[in-house]
Amino acid sequence: MVACVCGVAAGMFGVGGGVLLVPLLALLFSFEQHRAQGTSLIALIPPTGVLALLAYSKEGFVSWKTRNASFQCLVALRAVHSNGRSALSHSARS
């Protein structure tokens, strides 16, 4: 609900939604700043990204072959990042 209100206000006043959403998450839900920023990214980026993807795809500007390779790279990076985190947290406990 908060993200929806921020989206409407951002469209009306021409400001980024995060300008409104981050402080509201911090004030209304007692989020720390970094958690509020991360949550605002989840709320704001996917709708914009999907609409942009659809528009570019419609015009033929999306290389689906490259997308497959990019997705595989992202999965591999995520696995490396996750393994690194678990190794770091394990060594910190020792």
Contacts in CASP RR format, 6 or more apart in sequence:
PFRMAT RR
TARGET T0000
AUTHOR 0000-0000-0000
METHOD contacts of the structure
MODEL  1
MVACVCGVAAGMFGVGGGVLLVPLLALLFSFEQHRAQGTSLIALIPPTGV
LALLAYSKEGFVSWKTRNASFQCLVALRAVHSNGRSALSHSARS
2 21 0 8 1.000
2 24 0 8 1.000
2 25 0 8 1.000
2 28 0 8 1.000
3 21 0 8 1.000
3 40 0 8 1.000
3 43 0 8 1.000
3 44 0 8 1.000
6 17 0 8 1.000
6 18 0 8 1.000
6 20 0 8 1.000
6 21 0 8 1.000
6 24 0 8 1.000
7 17 0 8 1.000
7 20 0 8 1.000
7 21 0 8 1.000
7 44 0 8 1.000
9 15 0 8 1.000
9 17 0 8 1.000
9 20 0 8 1.000
10 16 0 8 1.000
10 17 0 8 1.000
10 18 0 8 1.000
10 19 0 8 1.000
10 20 0 8 1.000
17 40 0 8 1.000
17 44 0 8 1.000
18 40 0 8 1.000
18 44 0 8 1.000
21 36 0 8 1.000
21 39 0 8 1.000
21 40 0 8 1.000
21 43 0 8 1.000
21 44 0 8 1.000
22 33 0 8 1.000
22 36 0 8 1.000
22 37 0 8 1.000
22 40 0 8 1.000
23 36 0 8 1.000
25 31 0 8 1.000
25 35 0 8 1.000
25 36 0 8 1.000
25 39 0 8 1.000
25 40 0 8 1.000
26 32 0 8 1.000
26 33 0 8 1.000
26 36 0 8 1.000
31 39 0 8 1.000
53 62 0 8 1.000
56 62 0 8 1.000
END
